Each structure stands twice: as C-alpha cells, then as structure tokens.
Amino acid sequence: MKQTDVNVYYQLGASIGYLFGGNLRTGQDSTEAIMNMSLPRTWLHSFLRQTEDVGRYLKDSRDAATAFLKLIEQISTNERILKHDTIAQDECVGLFSAKEKFEQCLERETKTLMVFTVTPKGAYDTAVLLSAPEEELPDRLHPELPPTFLADLGQAARCLLFDIPVGCAFHVCRATESLMLAYYEKLAKKKWSLAKRDWNTYIQHLTKEGAPADITTRLNEIRAMNRNPYIHPELDVSAEEAQVLYKLCAGVNYYMADEMTRLP
C-alpha cells in the first residue's frame, strides 16, 4: 500500500487539456510546440511512477501513456529547437491519436481500479496511525517500548484506520499486554516465570510489586469492561468501541511507560 498523489492525475489532465486545446497544430514552430509539450511530458513520467504498483490493473493505460510519452520525446529534441522547423501533419495526427488512446484506456481501466480515501479517526493523525503510531507517545518513552508492543500497536492502528474494529481491539490489547509484561519485569527486576499468562495474573503481580493504583485500576477496567468480551467470537465490536478502547489503552500505556522511565 502506498499513498496516492491525486495531484498527479489532476496535473496530467490539465496539461494534456492545455496542449490539445489549441496549443498544438500542424505547421506550428517546433520550439513553441515543444515548450507546450513539456508539462504533459513531465506529468506522464509522474503518472507512470505513481502507477507502478498497480500496473496489473492499468496495463493498457500504462502502455498507452508510455507510447504517448515516447512520441513526445521523439519530437522534443534540441536539434529541432535549433533548426526552428515546424510540426508535421503526421506528427500532429500521431499525438492526437496517442492522446485519444490513452484517455480511452484510462477511462475503461479506472472503472475497476479500487481507490479508497481513508477517513479521519477522531483527533488522530491519519499519517501517524498509518506509519508510526508510537509517535503519539512522547519520544522519551520510546526506549521503554518492546518490539512486540510496537508490532501490535502498528497493527491496531492500521485496523483502526481501515475500519477493522475487531482487529483493532485484538491487537491493541495484545500491545498493552506486551507492555504490561515488560513493565512487570522491570519493576520486579526478573523475568516472568509463571506458566499462567493472563491480564488478571499480571495485574495481581504488578500490585504485589508496588505498581501505582492508577495503573492497575485502569488495567482492571480494560480487562473487565473491554478485553474479555472482545475475545469471544459471538460478540462484535463497533468502530466507535474500537476507537474508545484504543484511547483507553493509549492512556494506560503512557502511564506504564512513564513509570518504567523512573525505574533503575
């Protein structure tokens, strides 16, 4: 997945519209014509770069764009500018034909091309959710975040962004559990050695090791009100519930990581 630069499509269309809207004709001075073709040339290159990853869906359009671009480049040479010759009729006809073929292919293939707009999720920055959700936490806390936490947080953020609420709930709870375990091990100064691994047991041992009540209370609330129902397949998770759970976990994750920075 990559971000779609919609401006490329707009600029390509605008530049082609300008060129073929009266600024290309038989007998035209080649210098003037080449100058008018410079923007379509630039934006055709951008279009081909932009669509590399979806080439299988836009094969004919990309082939037509490549042929169109090749024709422009064959005409746009320094020799022609120095000679001050004119655009021949066959060149003009060829360019018009290349433009028509490209537009026809693009119109046909884009009807089946799936392009989506990611809608905002509350006050969260869409780009941050997509690429680095840990940036929502202060930089000073990042050294305390274990790799397992970062991996699941990334999955949770993407699920939130792409409206997969059950996946968001599952992964954000896994991320919180990873940080909970790392917090316990730093607090207790030893690795977790018990065979039993569940939130209730973790919270009990955090309490025994002196974790602040603000943290254990928050974890218990998530365990009782949110996490337990979400592990049962007969229960569903709404998009709103997933967003609330994500925020609840973000809060307690901040406090756990903050406490970890205070520990030797």
Secondary structure, 3 states (H helix, E strand, C coil): CCCCCHHHHHHHHHHHHHHCCCCCCCCCEHHHHHHHHHHHHHHHHHHHHHCHHHCCCCHHHHHHHHHHHHHHHHHCCHHHHHHCCECCHHHHHHHHHHHHHHHHHHHHHCCCCCCCCCCCCCCCCHHHHHHCHHHHCCHHHHHHCCHHHHHHHHHHHHHHHCCCHHHHHHHHHHHHHHHHHHHHHHHHCCCCCCCCCCHHHHHHHHHHCCCCHHHHHHHHHHHHHHHHHHCCCCCCCCHHHHHHHHHHHHHHHHHHHHHHHHCC
